Amino acid sequence: PATLLQFAQKMASFGPLFAVSVTLLGFLHEHNAADALHLPRLQTLSSPKQYNVLLIVVDDLRPNLGAYNSSVVHTPNMDRLAAEGLTFSRAYANYAWCAPSRNSFLSGRRPDTTKDFNFLDDFRKPGIGDKWRSLPEYFKEHGYTTANSGKVFHKMVPANNDYPRSWSMKPFTPLCHPPDCPDSTANFNSHALRHADCIERSSEESTAGYCALNISKDEDDIEHQLEDQAVTDNCIRYLKRSNDLGKPFFVACGFHKPHMPWIFPAEFLAHYPPKEEIPLAKHPQVPLDSPMEAWHQPPKEVLDISTGYNDTHDPDIARGFRRAYYACVSYIDYNVGKILKTLDKLGRKDDTLVVLMGDHGFHLGEQNIWAKMTNFELGLRVPLIVRAPWLSKSVGKVTPVLAELVDLYPTLTELAGLPDPKSKGEALNGTSLAPVFEDPMNISLKKFALGQFAKPHLGQPWKVSAITKLEDINIMGYTIRTDRWRYTAWFRFDGIRQVPLIEEELSNELYDHAEDDGQMDSSCEAKNMVHHDKWRSVVEDLDKRLKHLIRLYPISK
């Protein structure tokens, strides 16, 4: 086959038993699949050596990278990292919104377990995860220096960036500085935005959409530095300081762009053609026959492009937004390159596990949606690149294994050489993907990826809110991605008891990914096929399996 993804699809064609069936044992032990499948921990990690970790989290980054066969976006540094590491072609967030996603993968638990579906709650709530050890905290407990520059945890959830529990050093977090986060070492206007500085912007009246700033990518004036340059500078300082301490380190760097509004040094527009030549989304309409629960209104930053269901997007504005998003990605790529060069200069490239990831996916007009907050492929699929130079079979490879961000906790601890967290009392929901580094084609390791999304209004399911209280949630959508299919079901939700009412199914969706080439403009989710008689047995099987999965994880206090 021409690609590894096609290989996985070809294997699925051998029969439905291979393609979609999951054994009962695999389901009951999904959160401990390595044990369920009798998979040994990597023998290469049996030595006492512990490897460093550099975790790079990029907000709103979808797989629009050269390493993912995108010919549009200029990302030479991320592509170079992929050439030296393992690229996960089918990796998925468990929730398509910043705070719930980060609370999930940094705790190693699914959103139904963390009870975080908004920007108000977090896993540290008493009776939920106040006794859990977060991912960086687990490394800290095992002798690592842990440091945080930028947006790793979401602002104020957990409080104070989870310092000092998760971090050895005070975090540098421009998005949450004193007094909200009293121990953050950042305390300045992180946007450095003045209307006069915009060489190009969304309109003469507003910079809500984007602003190409008249500012250097290496601005010397701290008062005018963009937030992500400051994040890079402090990430480099933390790397150097951690290296000098002589202990293994876990340094996490979180970039805010390409989150809206798209503000970036104007010089990064040079990587792209004029706005008029930027391609538009090939499938800009809501998927045919999809339920209203699947769609949401655009966020305030892009309200000037569309407000209604299946509205036509102004092509000039849409092209400008897409070009600005791409320029932001290139700006972050430049900063990632600076951090990786620092690691090289410190002589720590060969003994440092480097992870580059997005926190969830992003729509750029596809399916009539801008931003995230969906259960579609574009809302949940993320780039995930992991470089572990000592595992030679993974170098420069692409794996089509179905990976979830909740898998990061057990995967990174195993790759770094730490004890299995489950043996230390951590009831993680994810599966260690470490075996894939010895065999990138080991697609049998996982049979599915699971996501979900909550909404407050039964009568207005297109509305979403980051400040919806748990008791006000009335809809919960769950989605399961298998080798071939994406099946989504929307249920009524009891916000008081915080449980889905799985016998009260509001709507459902089925999308066929048999011909998915992994590109952002795939037509695989352009039509909901859930009501086609041809796929009735598939729907029944996936609906049963999805409901079984929902019951697996703690969904009530």
C-alpha positions, 0 to 999 in steps of 0.5 A: 500500500502507498501509505501506512493508513492505507495499509490499515484500511486494507487490513480492515477489508479482510473482514468485519471481524478484523475491522470492527469487533472488539473482544469483551476482554478488551473492552473490560480492560481497555484502560489496562489493555497491555495487561489484557492482551498480555503485552510486556513492557518494553524490554529496552526500558528494563535498565535503571536509566530514566530519560528526560521528557520535553512535552510541547503542547500546541493549542488548537493545532490540527494535523495541517503539517508537512509531516501529515502530507499537507502541502499548504502549511510551512512547518519545517521544524515539526517535520524534522522532528517527525523524520526523527520520531514516530508520527501517529497518523490517527491520534485523537483528543478525548474532548474537543475543548481546551480545559476538559482535554488538558484535565483529561490527558494530564490526569490520565483519565477520561472526561467522564472520570474527571468530571470536567466538561467546562472551564470552571471545574477540574480534576482536583475537586474533592472526591474526584482527583484530589488524591490523583498524581498528575502526569508531571507530578508522577515524574516529580515524585520519581526524582525529576525536575518538573517545569512549566512554561506557557499553557499546559494546564488550562487557566485556573483549572486546576488552581495556580497551574497545579503548583507546587504539586505538579511543578518543581519550579514556579510556572511561567504562564502569561495566560494566568499570572498574579493575582489569579495564579499567584505563583506564576512568574509571568506578569505582563500584557501577553498580547502586545497588540495595538491597532497601529501595529497591524500590517494586515487585519480582519477589518479596519474596525476589528482585530477579533479575527486576525492581526499580522503585527509589525513586530519581529519574531525575535522581539527584544522589547519585552513589553512588545513581545508576543506571548508565545515568544516569551513562552519560548524564551522561558522554556529555554531557560527552564531547559538550561536550569533543569539540565544544570541541576543534574537530575532527569527533567520533565519540561512542558512548554505550552503554546497558545497560538494558533488559538484565536484571535490569530495574532502573529508577526507579519513576516510569517505571511511570506510563507503563503500566497496572497489571500486570494489564492488560499484554498477554501474548505472543499466541504463547507456545508453541514454534513447531509442528514446530520442532527442539529446536536452535531453543529454549533454557532461560530465563536465571537472571534469569527462572528463576522463570517457566519452566524446561522446553520448552513450559512454561506461563508464569505469566501474573502473572509474565510481565505483570510482566516485560513491564511492567518491560522496557517501563519500562526502555525508557522510562527509556532513552528519557528519557536519549536525549532528554537527549543529543539536547537537548545536541547541539541546544544545542551547535548540532551537530544539522545536521552530526551523523549520529545512529544509534540501534540495538539490539545484537540482538533480544529475546523476552518470552515469545514462542515460549516464550523469554525473552531473546535467543540465538536465530535467530528473527526476534525474536532478531535484528531490531533497531531502527535509526534514522539521522538525516542532516539533510543528506540530505533524501530520508531525513528522516521516511522508513521503508525496508524494505531488508534491513539488517544491523548488519555494514553499519554500518561502510561505511554510516557512513563513507560518510555521514560523508564518509570514504574508502571503508574497502575502498580503505584495506585494510579487507576489510569484510563488510557493504554500504554502505546509503548509497544508501538515503538517496537512495532509501528504497525501494531494496529491491534493494540487498540480497537477504538478512540473515544470522545465526548462533548457536552451541551446545555440546551435541549431546545437550542443544541447549537449553543455551547458555553465554556461556563456551563455548570455541571448541573446545567448540562442537558446533552452529552454526545459520545463518539467512537472511532474504529478502524473504519467508522465514526459513530456518534450518539447524543443522549440526554444528560442528568446534570444533577447526578452527572450521568448520561441517560443512555436510554434517552438517545436524541440522535446519532451519526455514522461516517465511513472512513474506508477511503480516508486519506488523512487529509483535512478536506476528506469527504468521509464525514460529508454525509451521515449514513446512520439511516441507510439500511445497508449499514443497519447492522453496523449501527446496531453493533457500534451503538451497543459497543459505545453504550458498553464503553460509557458504562466502563468508566466512573460516571457518578460520584 
